[in-house]
Amino acid sequence: GIKSADSHLVEWLEEWDDLEALVAEVDRTEAETDQRRARLKVSETEGALSGAELKAELTRLHAEVGADENAWGMLQQSIETLGKQIETLGAKREEALKSAGDAKNRSTSLESQAATVRARYPHGIEKAEASAQTAFVEAKAQLAVSRKKLPDDWEKLGARHDRALKSAAQTTRDHQELEQKIRNLETLLDHAGSQGLYSRETRLVEAIASAKEKSARHLNHGLAARFLVGLIDYRKRAAVRTVLKPLEDQLSATFAEITGDHRRHVFLDENLQVAGIGRKRDESIAFAQLSQGAREQLLLALRAAVALELAKNGPQILILDDVLVNTDATRQENVLDFIQNVAQHVQVLIVTCHAERYRGIGKSIAITHGP
């Protein structure tokens, strides 16, 4: 213990230059301690406590302070709750007072009404009720007797009465409108008479007669034009029917020569458009359902057939612009043979970007663009 005290004393003395300064510091510290004890009013019992005991006491006091703070918080909450309850009770009291006032007013009103009723029936309400009941029964009996005197459809009289009123009102309005129209016509007649009504009437009658005459002429012209159009259409259909069969035969032979198939026949419609191909018209395959190659070969055959038919009346030229794009190599040879045969009757001019497909027939002329 002495060594430990010496070591601590050495550490403390290292901070001071001499012993007198240390003694002065100790005196100052003791004076401050006495002042704090006087200010804090430390009792002798508290002063005799050790540091550990003071810490334990401080902890206990802190715990008590915390408990007191919690109790204070709960007390504050209780006070707030009581305040809200007081406010609620006050509001309920106001509502109760208001309800009491309303009830008092209603009671006063009911008493006034009761006094009025009692004054109206001085002999008593019971007697008045019995008298009213008797009058009601008598009125009901009288109503039954009156209903028996009414016609069978008396229930419809109200609706009929309403309709009659509406009809009368509408009739009145119509009558007023007619009177107004009559007054307007009288005014117009007076005005027209002052401007020479009869001369205007004569001119109008003449204009009407002239218009009727023109209408009759136009009607006759229209009937004649319709008859002429019908006649032209009939002659056209007759002419088509006249050339349709030979043209179909020519086209079928031409198409067979191109394709090498002589079993199929080509059918045209009344507009000389290709309707389809097949052995019978009702079993033919529509033009739109054919392959691209078959369609272009069929169109080539149609042009050639028309050219050959027209060539019977004079020289013709058949111009073809790259008509063979989707035709296979086998039928290409048939097409070339066909074009050579057609060239014996009409002049054939082929415009193409694929001159190699037509080598060996006719005369080739190269046309270039630019320098």
C-alpha positions as CSV (number, residue, x, y, z in Angstrom):
1,G,0.0,0.0,0.0
2,I,2.8,2.3,0.8
3,K,4.6,1.6,-2.5
4,S,1.4,2.3,-4.4
5,A,0.9,5.5,-2.5
6,D,4.5,6.4,-3.3
7,S,4.0,5.7,-6.9
8,H,0.9,7.8,-7.1
9,L,2.6,10.6,-5.1
10,V,5.5,10.5,-7.6
11,E,3.1,10.8,-10.5
12,W,1.3,13.7,-8.9
13,L,4.6,15.4,-8.0
14,E,5.8,15.1,-11.6
15,E,3.0,17.6,-12.6
16,W,4.2,20.3,-10.1
17,D,7.5,22.1,-9.9
18,D,7.7,22.0,-6.1
19,L,5.8,20.8,-3.0
20,E,4.4,24.2,-2.1
21,A,2.5,24.4,-5.4
22,L,1.1,21.0,-4.8
23,V,0.0,22.0,-1.2
24,A,-1.6,25.1,-2.6
25,E,-3.5,23.1,-5.2
26,V,-4.7,20.7,-2.5
27,D,-5.9,23.6,-0.3
28,R,-7.8,25.1,-3.3
29,T,-9.4,21.7,-4.1
30,E,-10.5,21.3,-0.5
31,A,-12.0,24.8,-0.5
32,E,-13.9,24.0,-3.7
33,T,-15.1,20.8,-2.2
34,D,-16.4,22.6,1.0
35,Q,-18.2,25.1,-1.2
36,R,-19.9,22.4,-3.2
37,R,-20.9,20.6,0.0
38,A,-22.4,23.8,1.4
39,R,-24.2,24.6,-1.9
40,L,-25.5,21.0,-2.3
41,K,-26.3,20.8,1.4
42,V,-24.5,17.4,1.8
43,S,-25.4,15.8,5.1
44,E,-22.9,14.1,7.3
45,T,-24.3,10.7,6.4
46,E,-23.9,11.5,2.7
47,G,-20.5,12.8,3.2
48,A,-19.5,9.7,5.0
49,L,-20.5,7.5,2.0
50,S,-17.8,6.1,-0.2
51,G,-17.6,6.6,-4.0
52,A,-19.2,3.2,-4.8
53,E,-22.0,3.9,-2.3
54,L,-22.5,7.3,-3.8
55,K,-22.8,5.8,-7.3
56,A,-25.3,3.2,-6.1
57,E,-27.3,5.9,-4.5
58,L,-27.1,8.0,-7.7
59,T,-28.3,5.0,-9.7
60,R,-31.2,4.5,-7.2
61,L,-32.1,8.2,-7.5
62,H,-32.0,8.0,-11.3
63,A,-34.4,5.0,-11.2
64,E,-36.7,6.8,-8.9
65,V,-36.6,9.9,-11.2
66,G,-37.4,7.7,-14.2
67,A,-40.3,6.1,-12.4
68,D,-41.5,9.5,-11.3
69,E,-41.3,10.8,-14.9
70,N,-43.2,7.7,-16.2
71,A,-45.9,8.3,-13.5
72,W,-46.0,12.0,-14.5
73,G,-46.4,11.0,-18.1
74,M,-49.2,8.6,-17.3
75,L,-50.8,11.3,-15.1
76,Q,-50.6,13.8,-18.1
77,Q,-52.2,11.2,-20.4
78,S,-54.9,10.7,-17.8
79,I,-55.5,14.4,-17.5
80,E,-55.7,14.7,-21.4
81,T,-58.1,11.8,-21.5
82,L,-60.2,13.3,-18.8
83,G,-60.1,16.6,-20.7
84,K,-61.4,15.0,-23.8
85,Q,-64.1,13.2,-21.9
86,I,-65.1,16.5,-20.3
87,E,-65.3,18.0,-23.8
88,T,-67.4,15.1,-25.0
89,L,-69.7,15.3,-22.0
90,G,-70.0,19.0,-22.6
91,A,-71.0,18.5,-26.2
92,K,-73.4,15.8,-25.2
93,R,-74.8,18.1,-22.5
94,E,-75.3,20.8,-25.2
95,E,-77.1,18.3,-27.5
96,A,-79.2,17.1,-24.5
97,L,-80.1,20.7,-23.7
98,K,-80.9,21.3,-27.4
99,S,-83.0,18.2,-27.5
100,A,-84.8,19.2,-24.3
101,G,-85.5,22.6,-25.8
102,D,-86.8,21.0,-29.0
103,A,-88.9,18.5,-27.0
104,K,-90.3,21.4,-25.0
105,N,-91.1,23.3,-28.2
106,R,-92.8,20.2,-29.6
107,S,-94.7,19.7,-26.4
108,T,-95.9,23.3,-26.5
109,S,-96.9,22.9,-30.2
110,L,-98.7,19.6,-29.4
111,E,-100.5,21.2,-26.5
112,S,-101.5,24.1,-28.8
113,Q,-102.7,21.7,-31.5
114,A,-104.6,19.6,-28.8
115,A,-106.3,22.8,-27.6
116,T,-107.3,23.7,-31.2
117,V,-108.7,20.2,-31.7
118,R,-110.6,20.3,-28.4
119,A,-112.0,23.7,-29.4
120,R,-113.0,22.4,-32.8
121,Y,-114.8,19.5,-31.3
122,P,-116.5,20.8,-28.1
123,H,-118.6,17.6,-27.7
124,G,-115.5,15.4,-27.6
125,I,-113.2,13.8,-30.1
126,E,-114.9,10.4,-29.6
127,K,-118.3,11.7,-30.7
128,A,-116.7,13.6,-33.6
129,E,-114.9,10.4,-34.7
130,A,-118.1,8.3,-34.5
131,S,-120.0,11.0,-36.5
132,A,-117.2,11.1,-39.1
133,Q,-117.3,7.3,-39.3
134,T,-121.0,7.3,-39.9
135,A,-120.7,10.0,-42.6
136,F,-117.9,8.0,-44.2
137,V,-120.1,4.9,-44.4
138,E,-123.0,6.9,-45.8
139,A,-120.7,8.5,-48.4
140,K,-119.3,5.1,-49.3
141,A,-122.9,3.8,-49.8
142,Q,-123.8,6.8,-51.8
143,L,-120.7,6.3,-54.0
144,A,-121.7,2.7,-54.7
145,V,-125.2,3.9,-55.7
146,S,-123.7,6.7,-57.9
147,R,-121.4,4.2,-59.6
148,K,-124.3,2.0,-60.5
149,K,-125.9,4.9,-62.3
150,L,-122.7,5.6,-64.4
151,P,-122.2,4.0,-67.8
152,D,-120.1,0.8,-68.1
153,D,-117.0,2.7,-69.4
154,W,-117.2,5.5,-66.9
155,E,-113.5,4.9,-65.9
156,K,-112.5,6.0,-69.4
157,L,-114.4,9.3,-69.2
158,G,-111.5,11.1,-67.5
159,A,-109.1,10.2,-70.3
160,R,-111.7,11.0,-72.9
161,H,-112.3,14.4,-71.3
162,D,-108.5,15.1,-71.4
163,R,-108.4,14.1,-75.1
164,A,-111.4,16.3,-75.8
165,L,-109.7,19.3,-74.1
166,K,-106.5,18.7,-76.1
167,S,-108.4,18.3,-79.3
168,A,-110.4,21.5,-78.6
169,A,-107.2,23.4,-77.9
170,Q,-105.5,22.0,-81.1
171,T,-108.7,22.9,-83.1
172,T,-108.6,26.4,-81.8
173,R,-104.9,26.8,-82.8
174,D,-105.6,25.3,-86.2
175,H,-108.5,27.7,-86.7
176,Q,-106.3,30.7,-85.7
177,E,-103.6,29.6,-88.1
178,L,-106.2,29.3,-90.9
179,E,-107.5,32.7,-90.2
180,Q,-104.0,34.1,-90.3
181,K,-103.3,32.3,-93.6
182,I,-106.6,33.7,-95.0
183,R,-105.6,37.2,-94.0
184,N,-102.1,36.8,-95.5
185,L,-103.7,35.5,-98.8
186,E,-106.1,38.4,-98.9
187,T,-103.2,40.8,-98.4
188,L,-101.3,39.1,-101.2
189,L,-104.3,39.2,-103.5
190,D,-104.8,42.8,-102.9
191,H,-101.1,43.5,-103.6
192,A,-101.1,41.3,-106.7
193,G,-104.3,42.8,-108.0
194,S,-102.7,46.2,-107.9
195,Q,-99.8,44.9,-110.0
196,G,-101.9,43.3,-112.8
197,L,-102.8,39.8,-111.5
198,Y,-104.7,38.7,-114.5
199,S,-101.9,39.5,-117.0
200,R,-99.5,37.6,-114.8
201,E,-101.9,34.7,-114.6
202,T,-102.1,34.6,-118.4
203,R,-98.3,34.6,-118.7
204,L,-98.0,31.8,-116.2
205,V,-100.6,29.7,-118.0
206,E,-98.7,30.2,-121.2
207,A,-95.4,29.3,-119.5
208,I,-97.0,26.2,-118.0
209,A,-98.3,25.1,-121.5
210,S,-94.8,25.7,-123.0
211,A,-93.2,23.7,-120.2
212,K,-95.6,20.8,-120.7
213,E,-94.8,20.8,-124.4
214,K,-91.0,20.8,-123.8
215,S,-91.5,18.1,-121.2
216,A,-93.4,15.9,-123.7
217,R,-90.6,16.5,-126.3
218,H,-87.9,15.6,-123.8
219,L,-89.9,12.5,-122.8
220,N,-90.1,11.4,-126.4
221,H,-86.4,12.0,-126.9
222,G,-85.6,10.1,-123.7
223,L,-87.7,7.1,-124.8
224,A,-86.1,7.2,-128.2
225,A,-82.6,7.4,-126.7
226,R,-83.4,4.5,-124.3
227,F,-84.7,2.4,-127.2
228,L,-81.6,3.3,-129.2
229,V,-79.3,2.3,-126.3
230,G,-81.2,-0.9,-125.9
231,L,-80.9,-1.6,-129.6
232,I,-77.2,-0.9,-129.6
233,D,-76.7,-3.1,-126.6
234,Y,-78.7,-5.9,-128.3
235,R,-76.6,-5.5,-131.5
236,K,-73.5,-5.5,-129.4
237,R,-74.4,-8.7,-127.6
238,A,-75.4,-10.2,-130.9
239,A,-72.1,-9.2,-132.5
240,V,-70.2,-10.6,-129.5
241,R,-72.1,-13.8,-129.7
242,T,-71.4,-14.0,-133.4
243,V,-67.6,-13.6,-133.0
244,L,-67.4,-15.3,-129.5
245,K,-67.5,-18.9,-130.7
246,P,-65.1,-18.5,-133.6
247,L,-62.8,-16.4,-131.4
248,E,-63.0,-19.1,-128.6
249,D,-62.1,-21.8,-131.2
250,Q,-59.3,-19.8,-132.6
251,L,-58.0,-19.0,-129.1
252,S,-58.3,-22.6,-128.0
253,A,-56.3,-23.8,-131.0
254,T,-53.7,-21.1,-130.4
255,F,-53.3,-22.0,-126.7
256,A,-53.2,-25.7,-127.6
257,E,-50.4,-25.0,-130.1
258,I,-48.4,-23.1,-127.4
259,T,-49.0,-25.6,-124.5
260,G,-49.1,-28.8,-126.5
261,D,-52.4,-29.7,-124.7
262,H,-55.3,-30.1,-127.2
263,R,-57.8,-31.4,-124.7
264,R,-58.6,-28.0,-123.0
265,H,-60.9,-25.3,-124.4
266,V,-60.6,-21.6,-123.7
267,F,-63.9,-19.8,-122.8
268,L,-64.5,-16.1,-123.0
269,D,-67.2,-13.9,-121.3
270,E,-69.4,-11.4,-123.1
271,N,-66.7,-8.7,-122.6
272,L,-64.3,-10.9,-124.6
273,Q,-62.3,-11.4,-121.4
274,V,-60.8,-14.9,-120.5
275,A,-63.3,-16.6,-118.2
276,G,-61.3,-19.8,-117.8
277,I,-60.1,-23.0,-119.4
278,G,-61.3,-26.6,-119.3
279,R,-63.3,-29.2,-121.2
280,K,-66.7,-27.6,-120.3
281,R,-67.7,-24.1,-119.5
282,D,-69.3,-25.0,-116.1
283,E,-66.2,-27.1,-115.2
284,S,-63.6,-24.6,-116.3
285,I,-60.8,-23.3,-114.1
286,A,-61.0,-19.5,-113.6
287,F,-58.3,-17.3,-115.1
288,A,-57.3,-16.0,-111.7
289,Q,-56.6,-19.5,-110.5
290,L,-54.1,-20.3,-113.2
291,S,-50.3,-20.2,-112.8
292,Q,-48.4,-17.1,-113.8
293,G,-46.9,-18.9,-116.8
294,A,-50.3,-20.3,-118.0
295,R,-51.8,-16.8,-117.7
296,E,-49.1,-15.1,-119.7
297,Q,-49.3,-17.8,-122.4
298,L,-53.1,-17.5,-122.5
299,L,-52.9,-13.7,-122.9
300,L,-50.4,-14.2,-125.7
301,A,-52.8,-16.6,-127.4
302,L,-55.7,-14.1,-126.9
303,R,-53.7,-11.3,-128.5
304,A,-52.6,-13.5,-131.4
305,A,-56.2,-14.8,-131.9
306,V,-57.6,-11.2,-132.1
307,A,-54.8,-10.2,-134.5
308,L,-55.4,-13.2,-136.7
309,E,-59.2,-12.4,-136.7
310,L,-58.6,-8.8,-137.6
311,A,-56.1,-9.7,-140.3
312,K,-58.9,-11.2,-142.3
313,N,-60.0,-7.6,-143.1
314,G,-56.5,-6.2,-143.7
315,P,-52.8,-6.2,-142.7
316,Q,-52.2,-6.0,-138.9
317,I,-49.2,-5.7,-136.6
318,L,-49.0,-7.5,-133.2
319,I,-46.8,-5.8,-130.6
320,L,-45.6,-7.9,-127.7
321,D,-43.7,-6.4,-124.7
322,D,-41.8,-9.1,-122.7
323,V,-44.9,-11.3,-122.7
324,L,-42.9,-14.4,-121.6
325,V,-41.5,-14.0,-118.1
326,N,-42.6,-17.1,-116.2
327,T,-42.7,-19.6,-119.1
328,D,-40.5,-22.7,-118.8
329,A,-38.0,-23.8,-121.4
330,T,-40.1,-26.6,-122.9
331,R,-43.1,-24.3,-123.6
332,Q,-40.7,-21.6,-124.7
333,E,-39.9,-23.6,-127.8
334,N,-43.6,-24.1,-128.5
335,V,-44.1,-20.4,-128.2
336,L,-41.4,-19.7,-130.7
337,D,-43.0,-22.1,-133.2
338,F,-46.3,-20.4,-132.6
339,I,-44.9,-16.9,-133.1
340,Q,-43.3,-18.0,-136.4
341,N,-46.7,-19.3,-137.6
342,V,-48.4,-16.1,-136.6
343,A,-45.8,-14.0,-138.4
344,Q,-46.9,-15.6,-141.7
345,H,-50.3,-13.8,-141.3
346,V,-49.5,-10.6,-139.3
347,Q,-46.4,-8.6,-138.6
348,V,-45.0,-9.4,-135.1
349,L,-42.9,-6.9,-133.2
350,I,-41.4,-8.1,-129.9
351,V,-39.9,-5.6,-127.4
352,T,-37.8,-7.4,-124.8
353,C,-34.9,-7.1,-122.5
354,H,-34.1,-10.8,-123.0
355,A,-33.2,-11.2,-126.7
356,E,-31.6,-14.6,-126.0
357,R,-35.1,-16.1,-125.5
358,Y,-36.0,-15.2,-129.1
359,R,-32.8,-16.2,-130.9
360,G,-33.4,-17.9,-134.3
361,I,-36.6,-16.2,-135.2
362,G,-37.1,-13.0,-137.2
363,K,-34.6,-10.1,-137.2
364,S,-33.0,-8.7,-134.0
365,I,-32.4,-5.0,-133.7
366,A,-30.5,-3.8,-130.6
367,I,-31.7,-0.4,-129.2
368,T,-29.4,1.3,-126.7
369,H,-29.8,4.4,-124.6
370,G,-27.0,6.9,-124.1
371,P,-23.6,7.4,-125.8
